[in-house]
Amino acid sequence: MIEQITYLLFAKRLDELHTACERRANRLGTPMEDPIFSAEQQPLRWSRFKDMEAAQMFELFRIKSFPSSKTCTTGGKAPTATS
């Protein structure tokens, strides 16, 4: 149970960082540099899945999210809202 809660908190933080980068890029009128979520990974963002039905969320995590998290990389640096 603790592992699932930890993962959800991690997913929420990644979405917050991605959103901050999106806002910064929009404000500056520039494309996002090193986005955390690719176009294919948009359904894995906290803001996208938080209101799903439990069964639908379970399938999303089982099929897409957990395998994706194993390959998640930030180019050797910690993700930040300003990177």
C-alpha positions as CSV (number, residue, x, y, z in Angstrom):
1,M,0.0,0.0,0.0
2,I,2.8,2.5,0.9
3,E,4.5,1.8,-2.5
4,Q,1.3,2.7,-4.4
5,I,0.8,5.9,-2.4
6,T,4.5,6.8,-3.0
7,Y,4.1,6.2,-6.7
8,L,1.0,8.3,-6.9
9,L,2.8,11.2,-5.1
10,F,5.7,10.8,-7.5
11,A,3.3,10.9,-10.5
12,K,1.6,14.0,-9.1
13,R,5.0,15.8,-8.6
14,L,6.1,14.9,-12.1
15,D,2.9,16.4,-13.5
16,E,3.4,19.5,-11.4
17,L,6.9,19.9,-12.8
18,H,5.7,19.3,-16.4
19,T,2.9,21.8,-16.0
20,A,5.3,24.4,-14.6
21,C,7.6,23.9,-17.7
22,E,4.6,24.2,-20.0
23,R,3.5,27.5,-18.4
24,R,7.1,28.8,-18.6
25,A,7.3,27.9,-22.3
26,N,3.9,29.4,-23.1
27,R,4.9,32.6,-21.2
28,L,8.1,32.9,-23.2
29,G,6.6,31.8,-26.4
30,T,9.2,29.0,-26.8
31,P,8.8,25.2,-27.2
32,M,9.3,23.1,-24.1
33,E,12.8,21.8,-23.5
34,D,13.1,18.3,-22.2
35,P,9.4,17.6,-21.5
36,I,8.8,15.0,-18.7
37,F,5.9,13.5,-20.6
38,S,5.9,12.8,-24.3
39,A,2.8,13.2,-26.4
40,E,2.2,9.4,-26.1
41,Q,2.5,9.6,-22.3
42,Q,0.0,12.4,-21.7
43,P,-2.6,9.9,-20.3
44,L,-0.1,9.1,-17.5
45,R,-0.1,12.6,-16.1
46,W,-1.8,13.0,-12.7
47,S,-4.1,15.7,-14.0
48,R,-5.4,13.3,-16.7
49,F,-5.9,10.2,-14.6
50,K,-6.9,11.5,-11.2
51,D,-10.6,11.5,-12.0
52,M,-10.8,8.1,-13.7
53,E,-12.9,5.2,-12.5
54,A,-10.8,2.8,-10.4
55,A,-10.9,-0.1,-12.9
56,Q,-9.9,2.2,-15.7
57,M,-7.0,3.7,-13.6
58,F,-5.9,0.2,-12.6
59,E,-5.6,-0.8,-16.3
60,L,-3.8,2.4,-17.2
61,F,-1.2,1.8,-14.5
62,R,-0.9,-1.9,-15.1
63,I,-0.4,-1.7,-18.8
64,K,1.3,1.7,-19.4
65,S,2.4,3.5,-16.3
66,F,4.5,1.0,-14.4
67,P,6.4,-0.2,-17.5
68,S,7.0,3.5,-18.5
69,S,8.4,4.4,-15.1
70,K,11.1,1.7,-15.5
71,T,12.5,3.6,-18.5
72,C,11.9,7.1,-17.1
73,T,15.0,9.3,-17.5
74,T,15.9,12.9,-17.0
75,G,19.2,12.8,-18.8
76,G,21.2,12.2,-15.6
77,K,19.8,15.2,-13.8
78,A,17.0,15.7,-11.4
79,P,13.8,17.1,-13.0
80,T,13.1,20.8,-12.1
81,A,10.5,23.3,-13.0
82,T,13.1,25.5,-14.6
83,S,15.0,22.9,-16.7
